[in-house]
Amino acid sequence: MSAQASDMSGWLLLGLPGAVYLSGLKQVWVIIGLIIGTYINWKIVAPRLRMQTEEHEALTIPTFISKKSNDTKGYVKTFSAIVILFFFTIYSASGLVSNGKLFESLLGIDYKLGVLVGGGTIIFYTFLGGYLAGVWTDFFQGILMFFAIIIVPVTAYFVVGGSSAIDVAMTQKHISLNLLKYPEALSIPVIISGLGWGLGYFGQPHIIVKFMSIKSVNELWKARLIAMVWVIISLVCSIAIGITGIALFKNVQDPEKIFIYMIGKLFNPWIAGILYAAILSAIMSTISAQLLVASNTLTEDFYKYIVKREKTNKELIWVGRICIIIIFIIATLLSMNPNSEVLSLVSYAWAGFGAVFSPVILFILYKKEMNWKNILISMVVATITVIFWNQSGLGKKIYEIVPGFLVNMFCLYILEKFIKSKK
């Protein structure tokens, strides 16, 4: 539950319903990709990652990759840390955008002030607790998110008058649940791009780090079952929010606020307050998990390696806190545009982690030895590919995770085939 709450950020309650509200089921391939990716992640990554990180005494993903590839110079570890900090900053910005939109809608305050208020709250409670506290808060926030995302579309369905009323509203907006009416939704690039989201799961540090802390490998089958039930129901209900929202509201200025508008219209203030808290929970659970992983990465994989002298626990704690503050400041600057889209920011960060880390994680989990130089080259090439693909606009044709992932896999395969592993 904690892992999936960290996974499904504000985009589950804001970004995805907004996309469905605008265009119907064109996002269905993303949903299918995420469901498949979740299952494969728990099935083939979680068990080996849990055992091998314990065997190598690795507390972070960069440390694990570095030790498994015999990176005695720390180059892989350092580059991994830089990538994590870069894309987590973008990911955190998506959460702050969600915060701004939530507080702007509820309190009528300026969007930018909403970003600062929400972000400040997250920073405060992240400082108060550590990793274990974060896991427990993610757990309870995940439960709240789960019930909220079920209650709202079910209530909306009966309030609007059932499927017939929804069909009429969708027809008036020229939206259909029949994908055959949208040839572009059945095109190869759209299908590949949507399913490509599933490739990202194996490389999301804030998700797979939860595998490392599970009590026993024998407990994984239970966790996998809970995760799959949570993900499938949550994603289906997220689509249902967008569809029922079409019948409730003919037009909205910002489609990503459709869930917020629906809560305000369907429920009394007391219940609405609880449901609004679910949106805040979705945002907070993901950002706090990301900030903790980023903080741990900086202290364990960067600061400890660069600063050779003996360091106290208090010093490391403050270094981690400073890292959190720096990420927050940069993410805040990135999220100050009220027109920013949660889904676009999330997709960019997701692609970055998926393209850079997913192939590497799969290789090192199923290969006894790897050359750290090969890994470093592949990661650098994948990073450049993702950034270029996104900034050049090619991501509108094929989601950047696909070329980034394939380039990384190709480089790893070719380099490992011709350059033998060296200790």
WOBELSUL-V977307 format. One line per field, one symbol per residue. phi: phi as a letter, one per 30 degrees, with the letter a starting at -180 (. if undefined). psi: psi as a letter, one per 20 degrees, with the letter a starting at -180 (. if undefined). burial: 1 if it has 9 or more other C-alpha atoms within 8 Angstrom, else 0. A space follows every 10 residues. Layout:
phi: ???
psi: ???
burial: ???
//
This chain:
phi: .ddddddddd ddccddeddd edbicddddd dddddddddd eddccedddd dddddchccb deddddddch dddidddddd dddddddddd ddddddddee ddddddcidd eddddddddd ddedddddcc dddddddddd dddddddddd ddddddeddd jidddddddd ddchcbdddd dbeddcdeed ddddddeddd edbdedcddd ddcdeadddd dddddddddd dddddddddd ddddddddbd bbdbedcedd dddddcbded dedddddddd dddddddddd dddddddddd cbddddcddd bddddddddd ddeddddddd ddddcddddd cedddddddd ddddddcedd dddddcbdbb dddddddddd dddddddddd ddjdddcbed dddddddddd dddddddccd dbd
psi: ggghhhgnbi hhiggghggh hhjckijhhg ggghgghggh ghgiggghgg ghhghjlpir ghgggghhjl mhijgggghg gggghghhgg ghhhhhgggg hghgggijrq ghhhgggggh gggghhhhrb gghhgghhgh hhgggghgig gghgghghgi jahghggghh ghjlpqiohi inhhijqggg gggghhhhhh hijohigihh hhjqgqhiih hghggggggg gggggghggh ggghhhhhpg qqgohijhgg ggghhhqrhg hhgghhhhgh gggggggggg hgggghgggh ifghggohrp qqhgghghgg hhgggggggg hghhjioijq pghhgghggg gggghghghg ggghhjpgqq phhggggggg gggggggggg hiihiigppi hghggggggg ggggghhioq pp.
burial: 1111111111 1111111111 1001111011 1111111111 1110111111 1111010101 1111111111 1001011111 1011101111 1111111111 1111100010 1111110110 0110010011 0001111110 1111110111 0110111001 1100110011 1000110010 0100110001 1111111111 1111111111 1101001011 0011011101 1111101111 1111111100 0000111111 0111011000 0100110111 1111111111 1111111111 1111100000 0000010011 1011101101 1101110100 1110110111 1111111111 1101100001 1101111111 1110111011 0001100111 1111111110 1100110000 100
//
